[in-house]
């Protein structure tokens, strides 16, 4: 199982969300908890889900 580091909490997760949090900003990967936090932001954009495991 692969993991990625969350952009905000810097912890390893197996499922992350690719989101944009600034206007014309870079795409970052965040965990579900941090994604909910950023969702309130005015420039939030969702760009997909990354999963570190295969079925
Ligand atoms: Zn996080």
mmCIF file of the protein (N, C-alpha, C, O) and its ligand, coordinates in Angstrom:
data_MODEL
# 
_entry.id   MODEL 
# 
loop_
_entity.id 
_entity.type 
_entity.pdbx_number_of_molecules 
1 polymer     1 
2 non-polymer 1 
# 
_entity_poly.entity_id                      1 
_entity_poly.type                           'polypeptide(L)' 
_entity_poly.nstd_linkage                   no 
_entity_poly.nstd_monomer                   no 
_entity_poly.pdbx_seq_one_letter_code       
;(UNK)(UNK)(UNK)(UNK)(UNK)(UNK)(UNK)(UNK)(UNK)(UNK)(UNK)(UNK)(UNK)(UNK)(UNK)(UNK)
(UNK)(UNK)(UNK)(UNK)(UNK)(UNK)(UNK)(UNK)(UNK)(UNK)(UNK)(UNK)(UNK)(UNK)(UNK)(UNK)
(UNK)(UNK)(UNK)(UNK)(UNK)(UNK)(UNK)(UNK)(UNK)(UNK)(UNK)(UNK)(UNK)(UNK)(UNK)(UNK)
(UNK)(UNK)(UNK)(UNK)(UNK)(UNK)(UNK)
;
_entity_poly.pdbx_seq_one_letter_code_can   XXXXXXXXXXXXXXXXXXXXXXXXXXXXXXXXXXXXXXXXXXXXXXXXXXXXXXX 
_entity_poly.pdbx_strand_id                 A 
# 
loop_
_entity_poly_seq.entity_id 
_entity_poly_seq.num 
_entity_poly_seq.mon_id 
_entity_poly_seq.hetero 
1 1  UNK n 
1 2  UNK n 
1 3  UNK n 
1 4  UNK n 
1 5  UNK n 
1 6  UNK n 
1 7  UNK n 
1 8  UNK n 
1 9  UNK n 
1 10 UNK n 
1 11 UNK n 
1 12 UNK n 
1 13 UNK n 
1 14 UNK n 
1 15 UNK n 
1 16 UNK n 
1 17 UNK n 
1 18 UNK n 
1 19 UNK n 
1 20 UNK n 
1 21 UNK n 
1 22 UNK n 
1 23 UNK n 
1 24 UNK n 
1 25 UNK n 
1 26 UNK n 
1 27 UNK n 
1 28 UNK n 
1 29 UNK n 
1 30 UNK n 
1 31 UNK n 
1 32 UNK n 
1 33 UNK n 
1 34 UNK n 
1 35 UNK n 
1 36 UNK n 
1 37 UNK n 
1 38 UNK n 
1 39 UNK n 
1 40 UNK n 
1 41 UNK n 
1 42 UNK n 
1 43 UNK n 
1 44 UNK n 
1 45 UNK n 
1 46 UNK n 
1 47 UNK n 
1 48 UNK n 
1 49 UNK n 
1 50 UNK n 
1 51 UNK n 
1 52 UNK n 
1 53 UNK n 
1 54 UNK n 
1 55 UNK n 
# 
loop_
_struct_asym.id 
_struct_asym.entity_id 
A 1 
B 2 
# 
loop_
_chem_comp.id 
_chem_comp.type 
_chem_comp.mon_nstd_flag 
UNK 'L-peptide linking' . 
ZN  non-polymer         . 
# 
_pdbx_entity_nonpoly.entity_id   2 
_pdbx_entity_nonpoly.name        ? 
_pdbx_entity_nonpoly.comp_id     ZN 
# 
_pdbx_nonpoly_scheme.asym_id         B 
_pdbx_nonpoly_scheme.entity_id       2 
_pdbx_nonpoly_scheme.mon_id          ZN 
_pdbx_nonpoly_scheme.ndb_seq_num     1 
_pdbx_nonpoly_scheme.pdb_seq_num     101 
_pdbx_nonpoly_scheme.auth_seq_num    101 
_pdbx_nonpoly_scheme.pdb_mon_id      ZN 
_pdbx_nonpoly_scheme.auth_mon_id     ZN 
_pdbx_nonpoly_scheme.pdb_strand_id   A 
_pdbx_nonpoly_scheme.pdb_ins_code    . 
# 
loop_
_atom_site.group_PDB 
_atom_site.id 
_atom_site.type_symbol 
_atom_site.label_atom_id 
_atom_site.label_alt_id 
_atom_site.label_comp_id 
_atom_site.label_asym_id 
_atom_site.label_entity_id 
_atom_site.label_seq_id 
_atom_site.pdbx_PDB_ins_code 
_atom_site.Cartn_x 
_atom_site.Cartn_y 
_atom_site.Cartn_z 
_atom_site.occupancy 
_atom_site.B_iso_or_equiv 
_atom_site.pdbx_formal_charge 
_atom_site.auth_seq_id 
_atom_site.auth_comp_id 
_atom_site.auth_asym_id 
_atom_site.auth_atom_id 
_atom_site.pdbx_PDB_model_num 
ATOM   1   N  N  . UNK A 1 1  ? 0.842   -1.203 0.000  1.00 0.00 ? 1   UNK A N  1 
ATOM   2   C  CA . UNK A 1 1  ? 0.000   0.000  0.000  1.00 0.00 ? 1   UNK A CA 1 
ATOM   3   C  C  . UNK A 1 1  ? 0.880   1.257  0.000  1.00 0.00 ? 1   UNK A C  1 
ATOM   4   O  O  . UNK A 1 1  ? 1.819   1.392  0.784  1.00 0.00 ? 1   UNK A O  1 
ATOM   5   N  N  . UNK A 1 2  ? 0.542   2.138  -0.884 1.00 0.00 ? 2   UNK A N  1 
ATOM   6   C  CA . UNK A 1 2  ? 1.321   3.383  -0.964 1.00 0.00 ? 2   UNK A CA 1 
ATOM   7   C  C  . UNK A 1 2  ? 0.673   4.487  -0.127 1.00 0.00 ? 2   UNK A C  1 
ATOM   8   O  O  . UNK A 1 2  ? -0.531  4.466  0.131  1.00 0.00 ? 2   UNK A O  1 
ATOM   9   N  N  . UNK A 1 3  ? 1.476   5.425  0.280  1.00 0.00 ? 3   UNK A N  1 
ATOM   10  C  CA . UNK A 1 3  ? 0.944   6.572  1.014  1.00 0.00 ? 3   UNK A CA 1 
ATOM   11  C  C  . UNK A 1 3  ? 1.517   7.850  0.424  1.00 0.00 ? 3   UNK A C  1 
ATOM   12  O  O  . UNK A 1 3  ? 2.551   7.848  -0.243 1.00 0.00 ? 3   UNK A O  1 
ATOM   13  N  N  . UNK A 1 4  ? 0.818   8.931  0.690  1.00 0.00 ? 4   UNK A N  1 
ATOM   14  C  CA . UNK A 1 4  ? 1.293   10.247 0.300  1.00 0.00 ? 4   UNK A CA 1 
ATOM   15  C  C  . UNK A 1 4  ? 1.196   11.135 1.528  1.00 0.00 ? 4   UNK A C  1 
ATOM   16  O  O  . UNK A 1 4  ? 0.409   10.880 2.440  1.00 0.00 ? 4   UNK A O  1 
ATOM   17  N  N  . UNK A 1 5  ? 2.010   12.181 1.534  1.00 0.00 ? 5   UNK A N  1 
ATOM   18  C  CA . UNK A 1 5  ? 1.995   13.123 2.652  1.00 0.00 ? 5   UNK A CA 1 
ATOM   19  C  C  . UNK A 1 5  ? 0.971   14.222 2.377  1.00 0.00 ? 5   UNK A C  1 
ATOM   20  O  O  . UNK A 1 5  ? 0.959   14.833 1.308  1.00 0.00 ? 5   UNK A O  1 
ATOM   21  N  N  . UNK A 1 6  ? 0.124   14.453 3.357  1.00 0.00 ? 6   UNK A N  1 
ATOM   22  C  CA . UNK A 1 6  ? -0.850  15.535 3.241  1.00 0.00 ? 6   UNK A CA 1 
ATOM   23  C  C  . UNK A 1 6  ? -0.149  16.886 3.274  1.00 0.00 ? 6   UNK A C  1 
ATOM   24  O  O  . UNK A 1 6  ? 0.752   17.118 4.080  1.00 0.00 ? 6   UNK A O  1 
ATOM   25  N  N  . UNK A 1 7  ? -0.577  17.763 2.392  1.00 0.00 ? 7   UNK A N  1 
ATOM   26  C  CA . UNK A 1 7  ? 0.017   19.094 2.260  1.00 0.00 ? 7   UNK A CA 1 
ATOM   27  C  C  . UNK A 1 7  ? -0.129  19.916 3.550  1.00 0.00 ? 7   UNK A C  1 
ATOM   28  O  O  . UNK A 1 7  ? 0.734   20.732 3.875  1.00 0.00 ? 7   UNK A O  1 
ATOM   29  N  N  . UNK A 1 8  ? -1.223  19.692 4.274  1.00 0.00 ? 8   UNK A N  1 
ATOM   30  C  CA . UNK A 1 8  ? -1.500  20.525 5.440  1.00 0.00 ? 8   UNK A CA 1 
ATOM   31  C  C  . UNK A 1 8  ? -0.995  19.921 6.747  1.00 0.00 ? 8   UNK A C  1 
ATOM   32  O  O  . UNK A 1 8  ? -0.220  20.552 7.465  1.00 0.00 ? 8   UNK A O  1 
ATOM   33  N  N  . UNK A 1 9  ? -1.434  18.700 7.058  1.00 0.00 ? 9   UNK A N  1 
ATOM   34  C  CA . UNK A 1 9  ? -1.075  18.105 8.358  1.00 0.00 ? 9   UNK A CA 1 
ATOM   35  C  C  . UNK A 1 9  ? 0.226   17.312 8.302  1.00 0.00 ? 9   UNK A C  1 
ATOM   36  O  O  . UNK A 1 9  ? 0.725   16.865 9.335  1.00 0.00 ? 9   UNK A O  1 
ATOM   37  N  N  . UNK A 1 10 ? 0.781   17.133 7.098  1.00 0.00 ? 10  UNK A N  1 
ATOM   38  C  CA . UNK A 1 10 ? 2.047   16.434 6.855  1.00 0.00 ? 10  UNK A CA 1 
ATOM   39  C  C  . UNK A 1 10 ? 2.057   14.996 7.394  1.00 0.00 ? 10  UNK A C  1 
ATOM   40  O  O  . UNK A 1 10 ? 3.119   14.459 7.707  1.00 0.00 ? 10  UNK A O  1 
ATOM   41  N  N  . UNK A 1 11 ? 0.897   14.389 7.498  1.00 0.00 ? 11  UNK A N  1 
ATOM   42  C  CA . UNK A 1 11 ? 0.821   12.988 7.901  1.00 0.00 ? 11  UNK A CA 1 
ATOM   43  C  C  . UNK A 1 11 ? 0.586   12.117 6.668  1.00 0.00 ? 11  UNK A C  1 
ATOM   44  O  O  . UNK A 1 11 ? 0.066   12.580 5.652  1.00 0.00 ? 11  UNK A O  1 
ATOM   45  N  N  . UNK A 1 12 ? 0.978   10.852 6.777  1.00 0.00 ? 12  UNK A N  1 
ATOM   46  C  CA . UNK A 1 12 ? 0.801   9.920  5.669  1.00 0.00 ? 12  UNK A CA 1 
ATOM   47  C  C  . UNK A 1 12 ? -0.628  9.406  5.604  1.00 0.00 ? 12  UNK A C  1 
ATOM   48  O  O  . UNK A 1 12 ? -1.234  9.080  6.624  1.00 0.00 ? 12  UNK A O  1 
ATOM   49  N  N  . UNK A 1 13 ? -1.156  9.339  4.385  1.00 0.00 ? 13  UNK A N  1 
ATOM   50  C  CA . UNK A 1 13 ? -2.506  8.819  4.190  1.00 0.00 ? 13  UNK A CA 1 
ATOM   51  C  C  . UNK A 1 13 ? -2.532  7.957  2.939  1.00 0.00 ? 13  UNK A C  1 
ATOM   52  O  O  . UNK A 1 13 ? -1.699  8.106  2.046  1.00 0.00 ? 13  UNK A O  1 
ATOM   53  N  N  . UNK A 1 14 ? -3.509  7.048  2.888  1.00 0.00 ? 14  UNK A N  1 
ATOM   54  C  CA . UNK A 1 14 ? -3.649  6.183  1.718  1.00 0.00 ? 14  UNK A CA 1 
ATOM   55  C  C  . UNK A 1 14 ? -4.673  6.727  0.731  1.00 0.00 ? 14  UNK A C  1 
ATOM   56  O  O  . UNK A 1 14 ? -4.746  6.264  -0.408 1.00 0.00 ? 14  UNK A O  1 
ATOM   57  N  N  . UNK A 1 15 ? -5.460  7.702  1.159  1.00 0.00 ? 15  UNK A N  1 
ATOM   58  C  CA . UNK A 1 15 ? -6.412  8.352  0.265  1.00 0.00 ? 15  UNK A CA 1 
ATOM   59  C  C  . UNK A 1 15 ? -6.268  9.857  0.430  1.00 0.00 ? 15  UNK A C  1 
ATOM   60  O  O  . UNK A 1 15 ? -6.402  10.392 1.530  1.00 0.00 ? 15  UNK A O  1 
ATOM   61  N  N  . UNK A 1 16 ? -5.993  10.526 -0.675 1.00 0.00 ? 16  UNK A N  1 
ATOM   62  C  CA . UNK A 1 16 ? -5.870  11.980 -0.619 1.00 0.00 ? 16  UNK A CA 1 
ATOM   63  C  C  . UNK A 1 16 ? -6.669  12.607 -1.745 1.00 0.00 ? 16  UNK A C  1 
ATOM   64  O  O  . UNK A 1 16 ? -6.999  11.955 -2.736 1.00 0.00 ? 16  UNK A O  1 
ATOM   65  N  N  . UNK A 1 17 ? -6.969  13.874 -1.576 1.00 0.00 ? 17  UNK A N  1 
ATOM   66  C  CA . UNK A 1 17 ? -7.749  14.603 -2.559 1.00 0.00 ? 17  UNK A CA 1 
ATOM   67  C  C  . UNK A 1 17 ? -6.871  15.674 -3.197 1.00 0.00 ? 17  UNK A C  1 
ATOM   68  O  O  . UNK A 1 17 ? -6.182  16.435 -2.517 1.00 0.00 ? 17  UNK A O  1 
ATOM   69  N  N  . UNK A 1 18 ? -6.919  15.706 -4.513 1.00 0.00 ? 18  UNK A N  1 
ATOM   70  C  CA . UNK A 1 18 ? -6.145  16.697 -5.252 1.00 0.00 ? 18  UNK A CA 1 
ATOM   71  C  C  . UNK A 1 18 ? -7.000  17.949 -5.338 1.00 0.00 ? 18  UNK A C  1 
ATOM   72  O  O  . UNK A 1 18 ? -8.066  17.943 -5.953 1.00 0.00 ? 18  UNK A O  1 
ATOM   73  N  N  . UNK A 1 19 ? -6.536  19.002 -4.730 1.00 0.00 ? 19  UNK A N  1 
ATOM   74  C  CA . UNK A 1 19 ? -7.329  20.230 -4.700 1.00 0.00 ? 19  UNK A CA 1 
ATOM   75  C  C  . UNK A 1 19 ? -6.463  21.460 -4.951 1.00 0.00 ? 19  UNK A C  1 
ATOM   76  O  O  . UNK A 1 19 ? -5.236  21.427 -4.852 1.00 0.00 ? 19  UNK A O  1 
ATOM   77  N  N  . UNK A 1 20 ? -7.154  22.538 -5.279 1.00 0.00 ? 20  UNK A N  1 
ATOM   78  C  CA . UNK A 1 20 ? -6.507  23.831 -5.472 1.00 0.00 ? 20  UNK A CA 1 
ATOM   79  C  C  . UNK A 1 20 ? -7.057  24.732 -4.373 1.00 0.00 ? 20  UNK A C  1 
ATOM   80  O  O  . UNK A 1 20 ? -8.270  24.785 -4.171 1.00 0.00 ? 20  UNK A O  1 
ATOM   81  N  N  . UNK A 1 21 ? -6.191  25.435 -3.664 1.00 0.00 ? 21  UNK A N  1 
ATOM   82  C  CA . UNK A 1 21 ? -6.654  26.243 -2.535 1.00 0.00 ? 21  UNK A CA 1 
ATOM   83  C  C  . UNK A 1 21 ? -6.393  27.735 -2.721 1.00 0.00 ? 21  UNK A C  1 
ATOM   84  O  O  . UNK A 1 21 ? -6.808  28.555 -1.903 1.00 0.00 ? 21  UNK A O  1 
ATOM   85  N  N  . UNK A 1 22 ? -5.703  28.072 -3.804 1.00 0.00 ? 22  UNK A N  1 
ATOM   86  C  CA . UNK A 1 22 ? -5.474  29.482 -4.107 1.00 0.00 ? 22  UNK A CA 1 
ATOM   87  C  C  . UNK A 1 22 ? -5.832  29.715 -5.568 1.00 0.00 ? 22  UNK A C  1 
ATOM   88  O  O  . UNK A 1 22 ? -5.736  28.807 -6.394 1.00 0.00 ? 22  UNK A O  1 
ATOM   89  N  N  . UNK A 1 23 ? -6.243  30.928 -5.877 1.00 0.00 ? 23  UNK A N  1 
ATOM   90  C  CA . UNK A 1 23 ? -6.543  31.238 -7.268 1.00 0.00 ? 23  UNK A CA 1 
ATOM   91  C  C  . UNK A 1 23 ? -5.263  31.072 -8.096 1.00 0.00 ? 23  UNK A C  1 
ATOM   92  O  O  . UNK A 1 23 ? -4.231  31.666 -7.785 1.00 0.00 ? 23  UNK A O  1 
ATOM   93  N  N  . UNK A 1 24 ? -5.346  30.261 -9.147 1.00 0.00 ? 24  UNK A N  1 
ATOM   94  C  CA . UNK A 1 24 ? -4.200  29.949 -9.999 1.00 0.00 ? 24  UNK A CA 1 
ATOM   95  C  C  . UNK A 1 24 ? -3.025  29.365 -9.221 1.00 0.00 ? 24  UNK A C  1 
ATOM   96  O  O  . UNK A 1 24 ? -1.889  29.385 -9.695 1.00 0.00 ? 24  UNK A O  1 
ATOM   97  N  N  . UNK A 1 25 ? -3.298  28.850 -8.035 1.00 0.00 ? 25  UNK A N  1 
ATOM   98  C  CA . UNK A 1 25 ? -2.243  28.254 -7.229 1.00 0.00 ? 25  UNK A CA 1 
ATOM   99  C  C  . UNK A 1 25 ? -1.944  26.834 -7.666 1.00 0.00 ? 25  UNK A C  1 
ATOM   100 O  O  . UNK A 1 25 ? -2.610  26.292 -8.548 1.00 0.00 ? 25  UNK A O  1 
ATOM   101 N  N  . UNK A 1 26 ? -0.948  26.237 -7.048 1.00 0.00 ? 26  UNK A N  1 
ATOM   102 C  CA . UNK A 1 26 ? -0.602  24.858 -7.412 1.00 0.00 ? 26  UNK A CA 1 
ATOM   103 C  C  . UNK A 1 26 ? -1.635  23.867 -6.882 1.00 0.00 ? 26  UNK A C  1 
ATOM   104 O  O  . UNK A 1 26 ? -2.348  24.136 -5.915 1.00 0.00 ? 26  UNK A O  1 
ATOM   105 N  N  . UNK A 1 27 ? -1.692  22.715 -7.546 1.00 0.00 ? 27  UNK A N  1 
ATOM   106 C  CA . UNK A 1 27 ? -2.551  21.645 -7.048 1.00 0.00 ? 27  UNK A CA 1 
ATOM   107 C  C  . UNK A 1 27 ? -1.807  20.930 -5.933 1.00 0.00 ? 27  UNK A C  1 
ATOM   108 O  O  . UNK A 1 27 ? -0.619  20.635 -6.059 1.00 0.00 ? 27  UNK A O  1 
ATOM   109 N  N  . UNK A 1 28 ? -2.509  20.655 -4.841 1.00 0.00 ? 28  UNK A N  1 
ATOM   110 C  CA . UNK A 1 28 ? -1.880  19.981 -3.712 1.00 0.00 ? 28  UNK A CA 1 
ATOM   111 C  C  . UNK A 1 28 ? -2.711  18.767 -3.315 1.00 0.00 ? 28  UNK A C  1 
ATOM   112 O  O  . UNK A 1 28 ? -3.896  18.678 -3.634 1.00 0.00 ? 28  UNK A O  1 
ATOM   113 N  N  . UNK A 1 29 ? -2.076  17.840 -2.617 1.00 0.00 ? 29  UNK A N  1 
ATOM   114 C  CA . UNK A 1 29 ? -2.772  16.665 -2.116 1.00 0.00 ? 29  UNK A CA 1 
ATOM   115 C  C  . UNK A 1 29 ? -3.006  16.816 -0.619 1.00 0.00 ? 29  UNK A C  1 
ATOM   116 O  O  . UNK A 1 29 ? -2.073  17.072 0.142  1.00 0.00 ? 29  UNK A O  1 
ATOM   117 N  N  . UNK A 1 30 ? -4.253  16.657 -0.205 1.00 0.00 ? 30  UNK A N  1 
ATOM   118 C  CA . UNK A 1 30 ? -4.578  16.740 1.220  1.00 0.00 ? 30  UNK A CA 1 
ATOM   119 C  C  . UNK A 1 30 ? -5.471  15.567 1.618  1.00 0.00 ? 30  UNK A C  1 
ATOM   120 O  O  . UNK A 1 30 ? -6.137  14.957 0.782  1.00 0.00 ? 30  UNK A O  1 
ATOM   121 N  N  . UNK A 1 31 ? -5.466  15.268 2.919  1.00 0.00 ? 31  UNK A N  1 
ATOM   122 C  CA . UNK A 1 31 ? -6.309  14.182 3.429  1.00 0.00 ? 31  UNK A CA 1 
ATOM   123 C  C  . UNK A 1 31 ? -7.758  14.668 3.540  1.00 0.00 ? 31  UNK A C  1 
ATOM   124 O  O  . UNK A 1 31 ? -8.059  15.841 3.320  1.00 0.00 ? 31  UNK A O  1 
ATOM   125 N  N  . UNK A 1 32 ? -8.634  13.739 3.883  1.00 0.00 ? 32  UNK A N  1 
ATOM   126 C  CA . UNK A 1 32 ? -10.053 14.074 3.923  1.00 0.00 ? 32  UNK A CA 1 
ATOM   127 C  C  . UNK A 1 32 ? -10.360 15.190 4.934  1.00 0.00 ? 32  UNK A C  1 
ATOM   128 O  O  . UNK A 1 32 ? -11.132 16.103 4.643  1.00 0.00 ? 32  UNK A O  1 
ATOM   129 N  N  . UNK A 1 33 ? -9.754  15.105 6.106  1.00 0.00 ? 33  UNK A N  1 
ATOM   130 C  CA . UNK A 1 33 ? -9.990  16.101 7.151  1.00 0.00 ? 33  UNK A CA 1 
ATOM   131 C  C  . UNK A 1 33 ? -9.570  17.491 6.694  1.00 0.00 ? 33  UNK A C  1 
ATOM   132 O  O  . UNK A 1 33 ? -10.303 18.463 6.870  1.00 0.00 ? 33  UNK A O  1 
ATOM   133 N  N  . UNK A 1 34 ? -8.385  17.572 6.106  1.00 0.00 ? 34  UNK A N  1 
ATOM   134 C  CA . UNK A 1 34 ? -7.879  18.857 5.655  1.00 0.00 ? 34  UNK A CA 1 
ATOM   135 C  C  . UNK A 1 34 ? -8.654  19.353 4.439  1.00 0.00 ? 34  UNK A C  1 
ATOM   136 O  O  . UNK A 1 34 ? -8.808  20.558 4.240  1.00 0.00 ? 34  UNK A O  1 
ATOM   137 N  N  . UNK A 1 35 ? -9.140  18.419 3.628  1.00 0.00 ? 35  UNK A N  1 
ATOM   138 C  CA . UNK A 1 35 ? -9.940  18.792 2.470  1.00 0.00 ? 35  UNK A CA 1 
ATOM   139 C  C  . UNK A 1 35 ? -11.214 19.503 2.915  1.00 0.00 ? 35  UNK A C  1 
ATOM   140 O  O  . UNK A 1 35 ? -11.624 20.498 2.317  1.00 0.00 ? 35  UNK A O  1 
ATOM   141 N  N  . UNK A 1 36 ? -11.825 18.990 3.956  1.00 0.00 ? 36  UNK A N  1 
ATOM   142 C  CA . UNK A 1 36 ? -13.039 19.619 4.476  1.00 0.00 ? 36  UNK A CA 1 
ATOM   143 C  C  . UNK A 1 36 ? -12.747 21.029 4.977  1.00 0.00 ? 36  UNK A C  1 
ATOM   144 O  O  . UNK A 1 36 ? -13.569 21.936 4.843  1.00 0.00 ? 36  UNK A O  1 
ATOM   145 N  N  . UNK A 1 37 ? -11.569 21.194 5.553  1.00 0.00 ? 37  UNK A N  1 
ATOM   146 C  CA . UNK A 1 37 ? -11.144 22.510 6.028  1.00 0.00 ? 37  UNK A CA 1 
ATOM   147 C  C  . UNK A 1 37 ? -11.025 23.500 4.857  1.00 0.00 ? 37  UNK A C  1 
ATOM   148 O  O  . UNK A 1 37 ? -11.500 24.633 4.936  1.00 0.00 ? 37  UNK A O  1 
ATOM   149 N  N  . UNK A 1 38 ? -10.383 23.048 3.773  1.00 0.00 ? 38  UNK A N  1 
ATOM   150 C  CA . UNK A 1 38 ? -10.156 23.927 2.621  1.00 0.00 ? 38  UNK A CA 1 
ATOM   151 C  C  . UNK A 1 38 ? -11.412 24.173 1.803  1.00 0.00 ? 38  UNK A C  1 
ATOM   152 O  O  . UNK A 1 38 ? -11.505 25.159 1.072  1.00 0.00 ? 38  UNK A O  1 
ATOM   153 N  N  . UNK A 1 39 ? -12.374 23.270 1.932  1.00 0.00 ? 39  UNK A N  1 
ATOM   154 C  CA . UNK A 1 39 ? -13.614 23.404 1.169  1.00 0.00 ? 39  UNK A CA 1 
ATOM   155 C  C  . UNK A 1 39 ? -14.326 24.720 1.436  1.00 0.00 ? 39  UNK A C  1 
ATOM   156 O  O  . UNK A 1 39 ? -15.070 25.217 0.591  1.00 0.00 ? 39  UNK A O  1 
ATOM   157 N  N  . UNK A 1 40 ? -14.097 25.277 2.609  1.00 0.00 ? 40  UNK A N  1 
ATOM   158 C  CA . UNK A 1 40 ? -14.735 26.544 2.986  1.00 0.00 ? 40  UNK A CA 1 
ATOM   159 C  C  . UNK A 1 40 ? -14.091 27.724 2.270  1.00 0.00 ? 40  UNK A C  1 
ATOM   160 O  O  . UNK A 1 40 ? -14.673 28.807 2.208  1.00 0.00 ? 40  UNK A O  1 
ATOM   161 N  N  . UNK A 1 41 ? -12.901 27.520 1.734  1.00 0.00 ? 41  UNK A N  1 
ATOM   162 C  CA . UNK A 1 41 ? -12.171 28.608 1.101  1.00 0.00 ? 41  UNK A CA 1 
ATOM   163 C  C  . UNK A 1 41 ? -12.800 29.043 -0.204 1.00 0.00 ? 41  UNK A C  1 
ATOM   164 O  O  . UNK A 1 41 ? -13.476 28.249 -0.857 1.00 0.00 ? 41  UNK A O  1 
ATOM   165 N  N  . UNK A 1 42 ? -12.588 30.297 -0.599 1.00 0.00 ? 42  UNK A N  1 
ATOM   166 C  CA . UNK A 1 42 ? -13.213 30.843 -1.811 1.00 0.00 ? 42  UNK A CA 1 
ATOM   167 C  C  . UNK A 1 42 ? -12.628 30.299 -3.108 1.00 0.00 ? 42  UNK A C  1 
ATOM   168 O  O  . UNK A 1 42 ? -13.284 30.367 -4.147 1.00 0.00 ? 42  UNK A O  1 
ATOM   169 N  N  . UNK A 1 43 ? -11.414 29.761 -3.074 1.00 0.00 ? 43  UNK A N  1 
ATOM   170 C  CA . UNK A 1 43 ? -10.763 29.321 -4.303 1.00 0.00 ? 43  UNK A CA 1 
ATOM   171 C  C  . UNK A 1 43 ? -10.643 27.809 -4.380 1.00 0.00 ? 43  UNK A C  1 
ATOM   172 O  O  . UNK A 1 43 ? -9.885  27.281 -5.193 1.00 0.00 ? 43  UNK A O  1 
ATOM   173 N  N  . UNK A 1 44 ? -11.386 27.118 -3.538 1.00 0.00 ? 44  UNK A N  1 
ATOM   174 C  CA . UNK A 1 44 ? -11.331 25.662 -3.507 1.00 0.00 ? 44  UNK A CA 1 
ATOM   175 C  C  . UNK A 1 44 ? -11.785 25.055 -4.839 1.00 0.00 ? 44  UNK A C  1 
ATOM   176 O  O  . UNK A 1 44 ? -12.841 25.395 -5.372 1.00 0.00 ? 44  UNK A O  1 
ATOM   177 N  N  . UNK A 1 45 ? -10.958 24.153 -5.354 1.00 0.00 ? 45  UNK A N  1 
ATOM   178 C  CA . UNK A 1 45 ? -11.337 23.387 -6.548 1.00 0.00 ? 45  UNK A CA 1 
ATOM   179 C  C  . UNK A 1 45 ? -10.909 21.952 -6.348 1.00 0.00 ? 45  UNK A C  1 
ATOM   180 O  O  . UNK A 1 45 ? -9.809  21.678 -5.868 1.00 0.00 ? 45  UNK A O  1 
ATOM   181 N  N  . UNK A 1 46 ? -11.782 21.044 -6.717 1.00 0.00 ? 46  UNK A N  1 
ATOM   182 C  CA . UNK A 1 46 ? -11.490 19.627 -6.574 1.00 0.00 ? 46  UNK A CA 1 
ATOM   183 C  C  . UNK A 1 46 ? -10.973 19.057 -7.880 1.00 0.00 ? 46  UNK A C  1 
ATOM   184 O  O  . UNK A 1 46 ? -11.546 19.298 -8.943 1.00 0.00 ? 46  UNK A O  1 
ATOM   185 N  N  . UNK A 1 47 ? -9.890  18.302 -7.798 1.00 0.00 ? 47  UNK A N  1 
ATOM   186 C  CA . UNK A 1 47 ? -9.296  17.799 -9.034 1.00 0.00 ? 47  UNK A CA 1 
ATOM   187 C  C  . UNK A 1 47 ? -9.109  16.297 -9.088 1.00 0.00 ? 47  UNK A C  1 
ATOM   188 O  O  . UNK A 1 47 ? -8.411  15.793 -9.968 1.00 0.00 ? 47  UNK A O  1 
ATOM   189 N  N  . UNK A 1 48 ? -9.724  15.569 -8.158 1.00 0.00 ? 48  UNK A N  1 
ATOM   190 C  CA . UNK A 1 48 ? -9.607  14.124 -8.215 1.00 0.00 ? 48  UNK A CA 1 
ATOM   191 C  C  . UNK A 1 48 ? -9.192  13.509 -6.894 1.00 0.00 ? 48  UNK A C  1 
ATOM   192 O  O  . UNK A 1 48 ? -8.776  14.201 -5.964 1.00 0.00 ? 48  UNK A O  1 
ATOM   193 N  N  . UNK A 1 49 ? -9.313  12.196 -6.834 1.00 0.00 ? 49  UNK A N  1 
ATOM   194 C  CA . UNK A 1 49 ? -8.957  11.467 -5.628 1.00 0.00 ? 49  UNK A CA 1 
ATOM   195 C  C  . UNK A 1 49 ? -7.792  10.525 -5.929 1.00 0.00 ? 49  UNK A C  1 
ATOM   196 O  O  . UNK A 1 49 ? -7.778  9.852  -6.960 1.00 0.00 ? 49  UNK A O  1 
ATOM   197 N  N  . UNK A 1 50 ? -6.830  10.483 -5.033 1.00 0.00 ? 50  UNK A N  1 
ATOM   198 C  CA . UNK A 1 50 ? -5.682  9.596  -5.169 1.00 0.00 ? 50  UNK A CA 1 
ATOM   199 C  C  . UNK A 1 50 ? -5.791  8.488  -4.137 1.00 0.00 ? 50  UNK A C  1 
ATOM   200 O  O  . UNK A 1 50 ? -5.997  8.745  -2.951 1.00 0.00 ? 50  UNK A O  1 
ATOM   201 N  N  . UNK A 1 51 ? -5.647  7.240  -4.607 1.00 0.00 ? 51  UNK A N  1 
ATOM   202 C  CA . UNK A 1 51 ? -5.710  6.112  -3.679 1.00 0.00 ? 51  UNK A CA 1 
ATOM   203 C  C  . UNK A 1 51 ? -4.427  5.297  -3.767 1.00 0.00 ? 51  UNK A C  1 
ATOM   204 O  O  . UNK A 1 51 ? -3.950  4.979  -4.856 1.00 0.00 ? 51  UNK A O  1 
ATOM   205 N  N  . UNK A 1 52 ? -3.883  4.968  -2.611 1.00 0.00 ? 52  UNK A N  1 
ATOM   206 C  CA . UNK A 1 52 ? -2.617  4.269  -2.557 1.00 0.00 ? 52  UNK A CA 1 
ATOM   207 C  C  . UNK A 1 52 ? -2.721  2.763  -2.566 1.00 0.00 ? 52  UNK A C  1 
ATOM   208 O  O  . UNK A 1 52 ? -1.722  2.062  -2.407 1.00 0.00 ? 52  UNK A O  1 
ATOM   209 N  N  . UNK A 1 53 ? -3.928  2.265  -2.750 1.00 0.00 ? 53  UNK A N  1 
ATOM   210 C  CA . UNK A 1 53 ? -4.082  0.813  -2.797 1.00 0.00 ? 53  UNK A CA 1 
ATOM   211 C  C  . UNK A 1 53 ? -4.855  0.399  -4.051 1.00 0.00 ? 53  UNK A C  1 
ATOM   212 O  O  . UNK A 1 53 ? -5.585  1.192  -4.647 1.00 0.00 ? 53  UNK A O  1 
ATOM   213 N  N  . UNK A 1 54 ? -4.673  -0.848 -4.425 1.00 0.00 ? 54  UNK A N  1 
ATOM   214 C  CA . UNK A 1 54 ? -5.334  -1.355 -5.623 1.00 0.00 ? 54  UNK A CA 1 
ATOM   215 C  C  . UNK A 1 54 ? -6.291  -2.461 -5.251 1.00 0.00 ? 54  UNK A C  1 
ATOM   216 O  O  . UNK A 1 54 ? -6.041  -3.246 -4.335 1.00 0.00 ? 54  UNK A O  1 
ATOM   217 N  N  . UNK A 1 55 ? -7.380  -2.509 -5.970 1.00 0.00 ? 55  UNK A N  1 
ATOM   218 C  CA . UNK A 1 55 ? -8.378  -3.546 -5.695 1.00 0.00 ? 55  UNK A CA 1 
ATOM   219 C  C  . UNK A 1 55 ? -8.041  -4.809 -6.475 1.00 0.00 ? 55  UNK A C  1 
ATOM   220 O  O  . UNK A 1 55 ? -8.762  -5.803 -6.382 1.00 0.00 ? 55  UNK A O  1 
HETATM 221 ZN ZN . ZN  B 2 .  ? -4.216  16.407 6.352  1.00 0.00 ? 101 ZN  A ZN 1 
# 
